[in-house]
Amino acid sequence: MTSEQEVEVAPETASTQRRDSLMRNRDFLKLWSGETVSLIGTQITQFTLPLVAILTLGATVFEVGVLNATRYAPVVILSLLAGVWLDTRRRRPILIACSLGCAFLIALVPASYAAGLLSMTLLYVVSALVGSLTVVFDVGVLSYVPGLVEPRHLADSNGKIQSSTALAGIAGPGIAGLLVGILTAPVALAVDAVSYLCSALGLATIRKTEPAPEVPEQRPTIRSSIAEGLRAVYGSSILRSLLTQSGTFNFFQNAMITVFVVYAVRELGLTPAQLGIVIGAISVGGLTGALLANRIRSRFGFGRTMVTTTVAAAVFPLLLLVPQDATAWSMALLIGAELLCGFSVLVFNVNTVTLRQTITPNRLLGRMNASYRLVLFGTGPIGAVLGGLLGASLGLRPAMVITVILLTTPALWAFFSPVFRLKEMPSGPPEDTDTDQVLPRNGHKS
């Protein structure tokens, strides 16, 4: 009797699981497909826009530096304000407007080139405005997804979006190089303009109605709204720990990468092609990690997954110190270190994003994500400057040793962070306002 019942139930269970798959959520598929195309287009722009300045306008190194700064400066300036704004409005119309705005701005470059009006001033303006819209879009999409998918599908949706990010990192530069060679740099940017239109189209065709944001009895000031968002992050031991750990990792990773690029060429003797393969291995490992992140968490548990990936991402870069040349063995070790590091980082990222979205109330998602992006993206340039200063003052090898050792410090969070005591993902925000209490039942290790 028992075995017969099991035989009959198993096919039904499998069928139920297929019906419950995220891939049957057409609205998410529209967002995901449009976002994937847009992410590849964005990689094309990041690769191509400096080339427009260098090859078409003959820009100096300083002018290229200013151009890159205008794209990333809005992260520091606008993040918190964008979070406040997004928490008081429906997010999908804003995301559509940002995509259309970016398409128009990027299209100005090939159009002005064709009309003979292209200039560095125009590139600065386009870069700054696209950067500003990108800040709003990135914060908005992280805050929009939890309302688009079922809670049980949130981790899977984050894994798919992170895998698209990694895929764009792999495919984007190669596609950009091919397009620049065939079409010239300014015309290649037209492809990115089309990619933003794909994103807008995917968002516009979503059928699920987005609920209206909560309206407080008394309209808060911008200052108090920002303060509430910061309290949501820094008042929670889980979110505060995640942010300080990730911020520390980003800071020292950017310092290390800044040194490593020069170190690999001048000390190890890597050719540009070899360096590209080594750096690209990060994205390949990241794509694999994003695809397997949820399976790994289900197999080993949330806390163990977070501990393992944190330590791995912090320790594997030590292997970069072993090679002394550009031989096949050295290349294999460099590629392996980058693959493992990228894999660990993306497994960590998928689970971190899901945890943040799960324990943060919907009305605070925009401000929480904005606070995170301010720290995570704000520490990167500072770390890069530190790496440059260390390399210039101490030499490449000593600077490489110092930055790689400093990169191991995020592993220290494994000893005291409440995140690593979680056996499983929390089921939702806390019932009260104290987010320090967000732990699943039996979440502490005995």
Secondary structure, 3 states (H helix, E strand, C coil): CHHHHHHHHHHHHHHHHHHCCHHHCHHHHHHHHHHHHHHHHHHHHHHHHHHHHHHHCCCCHHHHHHHHHHHHHHHHHHHHHHHHHHCCCCHHHHHHHHHHHHHHHHHHHHHHHHCCCCCHHHHHHHHHHHHHHHHHHHHHHHHHHHHHCCHHHHHHHHHHHHHHHHHHHHHHHHHHHHHHHHHCHHHHHHHHHHHHHHHHHHHHCCCCCCCCCCCCCCCCCHHHHHHHHHHHHHCCHHHHHHHHHHHHHHHHHHHHHHHHHHHHHHCCCCCHHHHHHHHHHHHHHHHHHHHHHHHHHHHHCHHHHHHHHHHHHHHHHHHHHCCCCCCHHHHHHHHHHHHHHHHHHHHHHHHHHHHHHHHCCHHHHHHHHHHHHHHHHHHHHHHHHHHHHHHHHHCHHHHHHHHHHHCCHHHHHHHCCHHHHCCCCCCCCCCCCCHHHCCCCCCCCC
